[in-house]
Amino acid sequence: MRRREFIALLGGAAAIRPLGAHAERPRERILYFTYSAGYRHDVIPLSKVILTQLGSHSGVFEVTATEDTSEFSTENLERYAAVMFYTSGELPMSDAQKRALLNFVRSGRGFLGVHSATDTFYTWPDYLDLVGGYFNGHPWHQAVKIEVVDPGDPLVAFLGNSVQVEDEIYQIGDFDYRGSRVLLRLDPSSVDLGKTGVHQRFYGWPLTWTRFYGEGRVFYSALGHEPSVWRDARYQRILTNAILWSMRRSPW
């Protein structure tokens, strides 16, 4: 599906909703946090533009991008339905700000992480409990085949059984496989498993998953290093579906 077709699909989906739906229910707000305390990805500015466009075309949510940690107070977070991280390193958040984030999600709001969100807060164990795993190297930066683990899951059902993507492919350590529902996983037959730095684990190479934290919904995707991925209509639809799901709306 081309990007133009996908945007048209989003517009059509919004158009068939009841005429008074948007007037009765204002758009939800998503806080997109892109602070980089470690490696900073060049794609971040493009990601902000695309997420803003997705929100606009959805008719359901709007995106506020920031690198200001002061947004993480109980009072400020009340304005948002979900928080999305594209972050790295040990973020300069106070204990009170960290508690505010955890309480926000526990109370039933959404948390979404993309790519290096698992390369974040290695020294804060509660964050691992939230996101479900940590980045543990990226031995492959190439075209790969990705398995759709559950083709019936509404977040990824449109992909079929597998998909080809070219991106930087993360390995995940400390993965909470029991508490996470894996949606996408690397097909190991599409890469060289003998490369230096490859870690073979019994749970394989999960790339996208969902989980719950208290009453809140959590989504993570390791994809999103390359600009071409952000421009890919399939990735855009996954993110749109994930945002809707995190807000307890039906994915498209």
C-alpha positions in Angstrom: 0.0 0.0 0.0 1.5 3.4 -1.0 1.6 6.2 1.4 -0.9 8.3 -0.6 -3.3 5.4 -0.6 -2.9 5.0 3.2 -3.6 8.7 3.9 -6.7 8.4 1.8 -7.7 5.3 3.8 -7.2 7.3 7.0 -9.3 10.1 5.6 -12.0 7.8 4.5 -12.1 6.0 7.9 -12.5 9.3 9.6 -15.2 10.4 7.2 -17.5 7.5 7.8 -17.7 8.1 11.5 -20.9 9.8 12.8 -21.0 13.4 11.8 -21.3 14.7 15.3 -18.6 12.4 16.7 -15.7 14.8 16.6 -17.8 17.7 17.9 -18.9 15.7 20.9 -15.4 14.2 21.6 -12.4 16.5 21.1 -9.2 15.0 19.9 -7.0 13.2 22.4 -3.5 14.5 23.0 -0.4 12.4 22.7 2.9 13.6 24.3 5.8 12.7 22.0 9.0 12.9 24.1 12.3 12.8 22.1 15.0 13.7 24.6 18.3 12.0 23.7 20.7 11.5 26.6 22.6 9.0 24.5 22.7 8.5 20.8 20.5 11.0 18.9 18.7 9.7 15.8 18.7 11.9 12.7 15.2 10.7 11.9 13.6 12.4 15.0 12.5 15.7 13.1 10.9 13.6 10.4 9.2 11.4 12.9 7.6 14.5 14.5 6.2 15.6 11.1 4.8 12.2 10.3 3.2 11.7 13.7 1.6 15.1 13.5 0.2 14.2 10.0 -1.1 10.9 11.2 -2.9 12.6 14.1 -4.4 15.2 11.8 -5.6 12.7 9.3 -7.0 10.4 12.0 -9.4 13.0 13.3 -8.9 11.3 16.7 -5.6 12.5 18.2 -3.1 15.3 18.0 0.6 15.1 18.8 2.6 17.5 21.1 6.3 16.9 20.7 8.7 18.1 23.5 12.1 17.5 25.1 11.0 19.4 28.2 11.0 17.1 31.2 8.8 19.5 33.1 5.8 18.0 31.2 6.2 15.0 33.5 4.2 16.2 36.4 0.9 14.7 37.6 -0.9 17.9 36.6 0.6 18.3 33.2 0.1 14.6 32.2 -3.6 14.9 32.9 -3.8 16.7 29.6 -2.7 13.6 27.7 -4.2 10.2 26.7 -0.8 8.6 26.0 3.0 9.3 26.1 5.3 8.1 23.3 9.1 7.9 23.8 11.8 8.1 21.1 14.6 8.5 23.6 18.0 7.3 24.6 20.2 7.1 27.7 19.6 8.1 31.2 17.0 10.9 30.9 17.3 13.8 33.3 14.0 13.2 35.0 13.6 13.6 38.8 12.1 10.9 41.0 8.9 12.9 41.1 8.7 13.0 37.3 9.4 9.3 37.0 6.6 8.6 39.6 4.3 10.8 37.6 4.9 8.8 34.4 4.4 5.5 36.1 1.3 6.6 37.8 0.0 8.0 34.6 0.3 4.6 32.9 -0.9 2.6 35.9 -4.1 4.7 36.1 -5.1 3.6 32.6 -3.3 5.8 30.1 -1.1 4.7 27.3 2.6 4.4 26.8 4.3 3.8 23.5 8.0 3.4 22.7 9.7 3.4 19.3 13.2 2.2 18.4 15.6 3.5 21.0 13.0 3.7 23.7 14.5 0.4 24.9 17.9 2.1 24.9 16.8 4.2 27.8 16.9 4.2 31.6 19.1 1.1 32.1 19.6 2.1 35.7 15.9 2.5 36.5 14.4 -1.0 37.0 10.8 0.3 37.0 11.3 1.4 33.4 12.2 -2.1 32.4 8.9 -3.2 34.1 7.1 -0.6 32.0 8.6 -1.2 28.5 9.4 -4.9 28.8 13.0 -5.2 27.5 16.3 -3.5 26.8 18.2 -2.9 23.7 21.1 -5.3 23.4 22.9 -4.5 20.2 22.0 -4.2 16.5 24.2 -6.6 14.5 22.1 -6.2 11.3 21.3 -3.1 9.3 19.7 -4.5 6.2 16.6 -5.7 4.5 15.0 -8.5 6.6 11.9 -10.6 6.7 9.7 -10.1 9.7 7.2 -12.6 10.9 3.7 -11.5 11.9 3.4 -13.6 15.0 -0.4 -13.2 15.3 -1.9 -12.2 11.9 -5.3 -12.0 13.6 -4.2 -9.2 16.0 -6.0 -6.0 14.8 -2.8 -3.9 15.2 -1.0 -5.8 12.5 -3.6 -8.0 10.8 -3.4 -5.9 7.6 0.3 -7.1 7.1 -0.6 -10.7 6.4 1.9 -13.4 7.6 5.2 -11.6 6.9 6.7 -8.4 5.7 10.0 -7.2 4.3 11.6 -4.2 5.9 15.0 -2.5 5.6 16.1 -1.0 9.0 18.5 -1.2 11.9 17.4 -4.4 13.7 17.6 -4.5 17.4 18.2 -7.4 19.7 16.3 -7.3 23.0 17.7 -8.4 26.3 15.9 -8.9 29.6 12.8 -9.4 27.7 9.6 -10.1 29.7 8.3 -12.8 27.3 5.7 -13.9 29.8 4.1 -10.5 30.2 4.4 -9.3 26.6 2.3 -10.2 23.5 4.7 -10.3 20.6 3.3 -9.0 17.4 6.3 -8.9 15.1 9.5 -10.9 15.2 12.6 -11.2 13.1 12.7 -14.2 10.7 16.2 -15.5 11.6 16.5 -17.2 8.2 16.8 -13.7 6.6 20.0 -12.7 8.5 23.5 -14.1 9.2 23.3 -15.6 12.7 27.1 -16.1 12.7 27.8 -12.3 12.8 29.8 -10.9 15.7 27.5 -9.7 18.4 24.5 -11.9 17.7 22.8 -13.2 20.8 20.6 -16.2 20.3 17.9 -16.5 22.9 15.0 -18.9 23.3 12.5 -16.2 22.6 14.2 -15.1 19.4 14.2 -11.5 18.2 10.9 -9.8 19.1 10.6 -6.5 17.3 7.1 -5.3 18.3 4.9 -6.1 21.3 2.2 -5.0 23.6 1.8 -5.4 27.3 -0.1 -4.0 30.3 1.2 -1.9 33.2 -1.4 -1.6 35.9 -4.5 -0.4 34.0 -2.5 1.1 31.2 -1.7 -0.2 27.8 1.9 -0.3 26.5 3.2 -0.7 23.0 6.8 -0.9 21.7 8.3 -1.3 18.3 12.1 -1.6 17.7 11.6 -0.4 14.1 12.1 3.2 13.2 15.7 4.0 12.7 15.6 4.7 8.9 13.6 7.6 7.3 12.3 5.1 4.8 10.6 3.2 7.6 8.8 6.3 8.9 7.7 7.1 5.3 6.4 3.5 4.9 2.6 3.4 5.0 2.7 0.1 6.7 4.7 1.5 9.6 2.5 4.5 9.8 -0.5 2.3 10.0 1.0 0.2 12.8 1.8 3.4 14.8 -1.7 4.8 14.2 -3.3 1.5 15.3 -1.0 1.4 18.4 -1.9 4.9 19.4 -5.6 4.2 19.0 -5.3 0.9 20.9 -3.4 2.6 23.8 -6.3 5.0 24.1 -8.8 2.1 24.0 -10.0 3.0 20.6 -10.5 0.4 17.8 -7.5 0.0 15.4 -8.2 0.5 11.7 
